[in-house]
Amino acid sequence: MVQMYDDGTYHENNPTWHEEDSPWKAKQIIKIIEKNRLNPQKICEVGCGAGEILNQLSLYFGTDKEFFGYEVSPQAYQLCLTKAKPNLTFQLSNLLSEDTEFLDIVLAIDVFEHIEDYFTFLRKLKNKAQYKIFHIPLDLSVQSVLRCSPILKLRRSVGHIHYFTKETALETLNDTGYKVIDYFYTGNTIDLPNRGWKASLMKIPRKLAFSINNDLAVRVLGGYSLLVLAE
């Protein structure tokens, strides 16, 4: 599975590298930063893809903050380079292998579900910054397990090899030494267009169920991710 990011397979399956979702993801990150009154000066993203999340953050926060992106895919890195500027730089390398300065925030947005040994990844990432922000797809739900095809599709098209509920995601962070400060659900299948006709069909029941009991709605119907701020 690791080879798909190096050999162009992931790029072939996802030519935009989900760049169109980046403004929405950046808004979620801004929300949790401002909600917790953080004032970071140096923000880094591991597995930054096309680099558009960092670009959106740099546009919002301005030029007095520095942004650093690390990406292992040569194809994604080429997309990143078009966004580089004095306060936004990118490297074609693995952040965990680099001797970097201690940062204020490191972002891992839809990342560790792709990584074979994600426990080691999380333990090493912990030492890179004071705060960590994770966006974790909650692929496990009653409907996804019953249908099975959604999980297999994610595995083949975008390389998800681990699958989480809210509870197992938070326990994973706890098991690897993190202190969770804040978290909330994000509804990509609700908020973002062009998720496919099945996701469009599920929007109304998901929104209705979420308004009644969000934990139960996510556990049964799926369609949400978890944004987590941790130390």
Stockholm file with secondary structure:
# STOCKHOLM 1.0

chainA/1-231         MVQMYDDGTYHENNPTWHEEDSPWKAKQIIKIIEKNRLNPQKICEVGCGAGEILNQLSLYFGTDKEFFGYEVSPQAYQLCLTKAKPNLTFQLSNLLSEDTEFLDIVLAIDVFEHIEDYFTFLRKLKNKAQYKIFHIPLDLSVQSVLRCSPILKLRRSVGHIHYFTKETALETLNDTGYKVIDYFYTGNTIDLPNRGWKASLMKIPRKLAFSINNDLAVRVLGGYSLLVLAE
#=GR chainA/1-231 SS CTHHHHSSHHHHHCTTTTGGGHHHHHHHHHHHHHHTTCCCSEEEEESCTTSHHHHHHHHHHCTTSEEEEEECCHHHHHHHHTTCBTTEEEEESCGGGSCCCCEEEEEEESCGGGCTTHHHHHHHHGGGEEEEEEEEECCCCHHHHHHCHHHHHHHHHHCCCCCCCHHHHHHHHHHTTCCEEEEEEECHHHHSSCSCHHHHHHHHHHHHHHHHCHHHHHHHHCCCEEEEEEC
#=GC SS_cons         CTHHHHSSHHHHHCTTTTGGGHHHHHHHHHHHHHHTTCCCSEEEEESCTTSHHHHHHHHHHCTTSEEEEEECCHHHHHHHHTTCBTTEEEEESCGGGSCCCCEEEEEEESCGGGCTTHHHHHHHHGGGEEEEEEEEECCCCHHHHHHCHHHHHHHHHHCCCCCCCHHHHHHHHHHTTCCEEEEEEECHHHHSSCSCHHHHHHHHHHHHHHHHCHHHHHHHHCCCEEEEEEC
//
